[in-house]
Amino acid sequence: LAAVCATRRTLRRLFIGGNPLGDPGVGTLARGLVRDIGSPALEELHVFEARIGDLGCEYLSLMLQQGCPRLAELHLYGNTIGDGGIGHLCSAILATHKTVLQSPGAFESWEAMTVLERTAAD
């Protein structure tokens, strides 16, 4: 999947939620999405209920910073993301100023969502 993603520069939406990717799998996916020139058209990434933790969020934050300038929706609900993972994503949002969290379903916890919205607005 990562190799296919790396060759699809017009990919706008990717739905792979419900698959037990885990942190290693999301890391491979993230690297595939930013290989060469990145994924300039990607607007939505759905990786809910995929067994992603803080390390997986670190991979996703690198992806955000390295090649997904149009990503507007990142659906992560149903994963086990802690403060560290949220911190990585907040840092990526602040660093790029291009990623705007639009979906209230992105996180399982409203508290986590509030932290991200507040951080992205600052």
N, C-alpha and C positions, 0 to 999 in steps of 0.2 A: 504494500500500500504506500509506504513512504517513497519508493522509487517511482511509482505512478504519479504521486502528488508532485514530485520534483519536476516532472515533465509537463504538467498541466498548468500553464500560466494564466488560464482563463477560469480556473476553478473558483466559484463564488461561494458555494455552500458545501460543507462537509459534515455529514451526520454519521458518527461512529459511536454514539452513546450506547450503553448497555453491553459493551464488549469489555472483557476484563484485561485491558491493556496494561494496567499497572504503571508505575513510574518508568520502568525501562521501555515499555511499548510507546508511551507518550513521548519519551525522549527521542526514540527513533522516528516517530511521526513528525515531531517538531523539526528535527534536523532535515527530514525530507522536504518539509514545507519551505525551508529557507535555503536549500541547496542552490548554488549558482546565484540567480537573481531574486530568489525569494518567491513569494506568492502574492504578487501585486494586486490581484483581483479578489482574494479571499475576504469575504465580508462576515461569514458566520462559521463558527466551529463549535460543534456539539459533541462534547466528550463527557456527558453526564453518566453517572453510575459506571465508571470505568476503573475503579480502584486506584484513583490518583491521590497521592499525598503531597506533602511539601516539596519533595524532590521533583515530582512531575510538574508542579507549578513553577519551579525554577527553570525547567526546560521550556515551559510555555512562555515564561517571561523573556527568555533569550530569543525565542521565536518572534515575539512581539517587537523586540528591539531590532532584530536583524532582517526582517523582510515581509511583514504583513501590515503594510501601512493603512489598509482600508478595513481591517478587522473591527467590526462594531459590536458583534455579539460573540460571547464566549460562554457557553453553557457548561457549568461544572457541578451542578447539583448532584447529590447522592454520592459524592466522593468524601474522603477523610482528610480534608484540608485544614490545617491548623494555622496559627498565627504566622508562622514562618512562610508558608505558602502564600498567604494573603499579602504578606510584606513584599515577597518577590513580585507578585502581580502589580501591586501598588507602585513599586519602583519602576516597573516597565511602563506603566501608564504615564507616570510623571516624566519619564525620560523621553518618551516618544511624542507626547502631547497630541497623538493622532488617534489613539484608541479611546473610545468613549463607551462606557458600559451602558447599554441601553435596556437590557433585559432584567426584570426583577427576578427571574428564575435562574439567574446565573449561579447563585449560591444557595445552599440549603438554609443558611442562617441569615435572617434579616440583619442581625448585628454585623455580620461580615460584609453584607452588601452596603450598609450604612458607612462603614469604615472606608470602603473603596470609593463610594460616591463622594464622601467628604474629602478624601485624599486627592481624588482626581480634580475636584473643584478648586482646591487651594493653589 
